[in-house]
Amino acid sequence: MASPQAAAPRPAGAPLSIDAARYLGTDGIRRVKPEWEIIVAERAFPPHPENPQADWLPAVVVPALKLIVEDQGGARSFASIGTGAGVDILTGVELLGARVVGATDVFADITDAAEWNIRNNLGAGHPVEVHVGAGDLLAPLAGRGLSFDVIYENLPNIPLSDAASLEKRRNSSSFVPRRTEEVPQFARDWLLELHHIALVQAGDFLSRDGFVISTLGGRIPLEYLRRLAESAGLAPSFLTYSWKVQVEGEDVLPSYAALERKGLGPFSYYPVDALEKAFEGVSPRESGVRALEIEGDLLPHRVTATQAWEAYREGRRVGHTVAVLKSAKV
Ligand SMILES: C[S@@+](CC[C@H](N)C(=O)[O-])C[C@H]1O[C@@H](n2cnc3c(N)ncnc32)[C@H](O)[C@@H]1O
């Protein structure tokens, strides 16, 4: 299990080169290779190193991991549920200094590439025990006696009924089959089903002081994100709170507007200038502590997804908040 591994065959997929320091926004790279050679499997969610601020991992996850380093110096073990290309694991190794990592994703072609990417881009001086498996949520890591200090999940929350937008999306991040597990009604109503099931499962994989970080494109009031953790038996707090411009609105906004017509939501959008003002000068640390207050400040500017879709079609810029929820073992 320790790295580096005897050469595994190169998996199928598109090659991608990532300058680790630029991608992670750090000066020195210590634990992984400085230039990552990545294979992106055809169905995998692809990284976007050419524009790190548009890529969820450097833009949203890296600031949260840096806060974890400030708070506790790092983490010995790190897992990702739904790893995609595996670059989140390399990020956890570099920033947190993880020595044991676990990664899952739905299809074996994705995890084969992710495992290759992880093993081939670890630094020689920082041995890491690597566990990767294909399957549902944390199931592939069960039965190996593993526990993790930090579990990261950035699972999709697109409902299956939203077939129109699913057809357009090519990669596995839109693969969300219907679930049979018991999930509280509020979690179903707010499209948080998969996150809830992941948090419940994660409870069994967390080390004593462990926690899960969930990244949630907050079109959903923060109150429900707190309830998400609590109903899974974990203690919520917000690590960071930030925002994003809604790009490719024609793919996303009609789906949320259609859900509003069915009686769900209303989902929260804001004009970009209101978001800029609310978050101006707020550090990542402060954003998490003040998340509820910032949400309150934004309230007078809030529009529904239906209104946001109208505004978007008229050429006005809209955005939504993004929360990094920390769900700790109690
Ligand atoms: C938005 S991508 C995130 C990729 C990567 N973790 C990141 O943050 O850049 C979501 C990932 O979750 C995976 N996924 C979806 N449903 C899953 C499930 N039930 N179990 C495991 N992984 C799942 C998708 O295949 C996809 O790779």
PDBQT file of the ligand as one rigid body, heavy atoms in Angstrom, charges set to zero:
ROOT
HETATM    1  C1  LIG A 401     -18.366  17.243  -8.360  1.00  0.00    +0.000 C 
HETATM    2  S1  LIG A 401     -17.436  15.789  -8.551  1.00  0.00    +0.000 S 
HETATM    3  C2  LIG A 401     -16.131  16.037  -7.363  1.00  0.00    +0.000 C 
HETATM    4  C3  LIG A 401     -14.781  15.519  -7.787  1.00  0.00    +0.000 C 
HETATM    5  C4  LIG A 401     -13.662  15.832  -6.780  1.00  0.00    +0.000 C 
HETATM    6  N1  LIG A 401     -13.940  15.237  -5.495  1.00  0.00    +0.000 N 
HETATM    7  C5  LIG A 401     -13.488  17.332  -6.616  1.00  0.00    +0.000 C 
HETATM    8  O1  LIG A 401     -13.901  17.850  -5.566  1.00  0.00    +0.000 OA
HETATM    9  O2  LIG A 401     -12.948  17.970  -7.503  1.00  0.00    +0.000 OA
HETATM   10  C6  LIG A 401     -18.478  14.624  -7.724  1.00  0.00    +0.000 C 
HETATM   11  C7  LIG A 401     -17.943  13.202  -7.779  1.00  0.00    +0.000 C 
HETATM   12  O3  LIG A 401     -18.808  12.362  -6.996  1.00  0.00    +0.000 OA
HETATM   13  C8  LIG A 401     -18.891  11.117  -7.654  1.00  0.00    +0.000 C 
HETATM   14  N2  LIG A 401     -20.084  10.397  -7.156  1.00  0.00    +0.000 N 
HETATM   15  C9  LIG A 401     -21.384  10.623  -7.454  1.00  0.00    +0.000 A 
HETATM   16  N3  LIG A 401     -22.181   9.781  -6.781  1.00  0.00    +0.000 NA
HETATM   17  C10 LIG A 401     -21.371   9.000  -6.039  1.00  0.00    +0.000 A 
HETATM   18  C11 LIG A 401     -21.590   7.911  -5.149  1.00  0.00    +0.000 A 
HETATM   19  N4  LIG A 401     -22.824   7.484  -4.870  1.00  0.00    +0.000 N 
HETATM   20  N5  LIG A 401     -20.519   7.316  -4.579  1.00  0.00    +0.000 NA
HETATM   21  C12 LIG A 401     -19.257   7.744  -4.854  1.00  0.00    +0.000 A 
HETATM   22  N6  LIG A 401     -18.993   8.775  -5.682  1.00  0.00    +0.000 NA
HETATM   23  C13 LIG A 401     -20.023   9.396  -6.268  1.00  0.00    +0.000 A 
HETATM   24  C14 LIG A 401     -18.940  11.498  -9.118  1.00  0.00    +0.000 C 
HETATM   25  O4  LIG A 401     -18.636  10.406  -9.964  1.00  0.00    +0.000 OA
HETATM   26  C15 LIG A 401     -17.920  12.635  -9.179  1.00  0.00    +0.000 C 
HETATM   27  O5  LIG A 401     -16.625  12.173  -9.436  1.00  0.00    +0.000 OA
ENDROOT
TORSDOF 0
